[in-house]
Amino acid sequence: MNHVIASTDAVWMLIDVQTRLCSVMPEAQMINVVRNIQRLIQGAQLLNIPLWVTEQYPEKLGETLPELQMMLPEYTPRYGKLSFSAWHESALQESSVSVAPQVVLFGLEAHICVLQTALDALAAGKQVFIVEDAVISRSEANRLNALARLRDAGCMITNTESVLFEPLQGAMHPQFKAVSALIR
């Protein structure tokens, strides 16, 4: 199994970064998480990596944060869901997510929707990467517990910069300078 994220093998998923959910997260941590997610959205576009967006019960919890929505290309698939695990959504099962061997997850909450989506993706035979500095829970203890459980279950715990640079494989990649600029 390849332990490096490949642009040709991966689908990235933004899980439930919605207005009402974000408003109850620790503010300073949420600012950092949003900044990293913005970098990931830009990186996915630069590297032509499929990005999927889920929203947990959007009628009650709101839509994806406006500052993230404005960065998403028109064609970005967005799925409302009622299951905590995005993996249960039939539209995802019929999409590129179902054939991609790697799934990269970020969003919230780490110990609920990210955790359940990751565990279901693992059960489906996917290699799952969790972007540690781009996931959050209301409680840091819950976030850390989720990361430990995910690592124990077989997920690769990574970070924003690694996710952005691994698909490049080196400084000769045509998007190296553009990706590098995202972290400055």
C-alpha positions in Angstrom: 0.0 0.0 0.0 1.3 3.4 -1.0 1.6 5.7 2.1 1.9 8.8 -0.1 -1.1 10.8 -1.4 -1.2 10.6 -5.2 -3.1 13.2 -7.3 -4.3 10.5 -9.7 -5.6 8.2 -6.9 -7.2 10.5 -4.4 -10.5 12.2 -3.8 -10.6 14.9 -1.1 -13.7 15.4 1.0 -14.7 18.5 2.9 -17.0 17.3 5.7 -19.7 19.5 7.1 -18.0 22.9 7.6 -21.3 24.7 8.0 -22.3 28.0 9.5 -24.2 26.8 12.6 -21.7 24.0 13.4 -18.7 26.3 13.0 -20.3 28.8 15.4 -20.0 26.4 18.3 -16.4 25.4 17.7 -13.5 27.0 19.7 -12.9 30.3 17.8 -9.1 30.4 17.6 -8.9 26.7 16.5 -11.7 27.3 14.0 -9.8 30.2 12.4 -6.7 27.9 11.8 -8.9 25.0 10.5 -10.7 27.3 8.0 -7.3 28.7 6.8 -6.0 25.2 6.3 -9.2 24.1 4.5 -8.9 27.2 2.2 -5.4 26.0 1.3 -6.6 22.5 0.7 -9.4 23.8 -1.6 -7.0 25.8 -3.6 -4.5 22.9 -3.7 -7.2 20.5 -5.0 -7.9 23.0 -7.8 -4.3 23.5 -8.7 -3.6 19.8 -8.8 -6.9 18.9 -10.4 -7.9 16.6 -7.6 -11.6 15.8 -7.2 -13.1 17.6 -4.1 -16.5 16.6 -2.6 -18.4 18.7 -0.1 -20.9 17.4 2.4 -23.4 19.2 4.6 -25.0 17.6 7.6 -28.7 18.4 7.6 -28.2 21.8 5.9 -31.8 22.9 6.7 -30.9 23.0 10.4 -27.2 23.4 10.5 -26.7 25.9 7.6 -24.7 25.7 4.4 -20.9 25.5 4.0 -19.2 28.6 5.3 -19.5 31.4 2.8 -15.7 32.0 2.8 -15.3 28.4 1.6 -18.2 28.4 -0.8 -16.8 31.3 -2.7 -13.6 29.3 -3.3 -15.4 26.3 -4.7 -15.7 25.9 -8.5 -19.3 25.7 -9.7 -18.9 22.1 -10.6 -17.9 21.0 -7.1 -20.4 18.3 -5.9 -22.2 19.3 -2.7 -24.3 16.7 -0.9 -26.7 17.2 1.9 -26.8 14.3 4.2 -28.6 13.0 7.3 -26.3 10.1 8.1 -23.2 11.0 10.1 -21.1 9.0 7.7 -20.9 10.6 4.2 -20.1 7.0 3.0 -23.8 6.1 3.4 -24.9 8.6 0.7 -25.8 6.8 -2.5 -24.6 9.7 -4.7 -21.1 9.4 -3.3 -21.2 5.6 -3.9 -22.0 6.3 -7.6 -19.2 8.9 -8.0 -15.5 9.1 -8.3 -15.2 8.5 -4.6 -16.3 4.9 -5.1 -13.4 4.1 -7.5 -10.6 6.2 -6.0 -8.3 4.1 -3.8 -7.4 7.0 -1.6 -9.7 9.3 0.4 -8.5 12.5 2.1 -10.8 13.8 4.8 -11.0 17.2 6.6 -13.8 19.2 8.3 -15.9 18.6 11.3 -16.6 17.2 13.7 -13.6 15.0 14.0 -15.2 12.6 16.5 -18.6 12.2 14.7 -18.9 12.8 10.9 -15.2 12.7 10.0 -14.7 9.6 12.2 -17.7 7.7 10.9 -17.0 8.5 7.3 -13.3 7.4 7.7 -14.2 4.1 9.4 -16.8 3.3 6.6 -14.3 4.2 3.9 -11.7 1.9 5.5 -14.3 -0.9 5.7 -14.9 -0.3 1.9 -11.2 -0.9 1.3 -10.0 2.7 0.9 -6.8 4.1 2.1 -7.9 7.0 4.3 -5.9 10.1 5.2 -7.1 12.5 7.9 -5.7 16.1 7.8 -5.1 16.6 11.5 -4.8 20.4 11.3 -7.9 20.7 9.2 -10.3 18.8 11.5 -12.0 20.1 14.7 -14.4 19.2 17.4 -16.1 21.3 20.0 -13.9 19.6 22.6 -10.1 19.2 22.0 -10.3 15.9 24.0 -12.9 14.6 21.5 -10.7 15.6 18.6 -7.7 13.9 20.0 -9.6 10.8 20.9 -11.0 10.6 17.3 -7.5 11.0 15.8 -6.2 8.2 18.1 -9.1 5.9 17.1 -8.6 6.7 13.4 -4.8 6.0 13.6 -5.5 2.7 15.5 -8.1 1.8 12.8 -5.5 2.2 10.0 -6.0 5.8 8.8 -2.9 7.8 7.9 -2.9 11.0 10.1 -1.3 13.8 8.1 -1.3 17.6 7.9 -2.2 20.3 5.4 1.4 20.9 4.0 2.0 17.2 3.5 -1.3 16.8 1.7 -0.4 19.7 -0.6 3.1 18.6 -1.4 2.9 14.8 -1.6 1.1 14.8 -5.0 3.8 17.1 -6.4 6.6 14.5 -5.6 9.2 17.3 -6.2 10.0 20.8 -7.1 9.9 20.1 -10.9 6.1 19.7 -10.8 4.4 22.4 -12.9 2.3 23.5 -9.9 5.2 23.6 -7.4 5.4 27.4 -7.2 1.7 27.9 -7.0 1.3 25.3 -4.2 4.3 26.7 -2.3 2.6 30.1 -2.4 -0.4 28.6 -0.5 1.7 28.0 2.7 3.5 31.4 2.8 
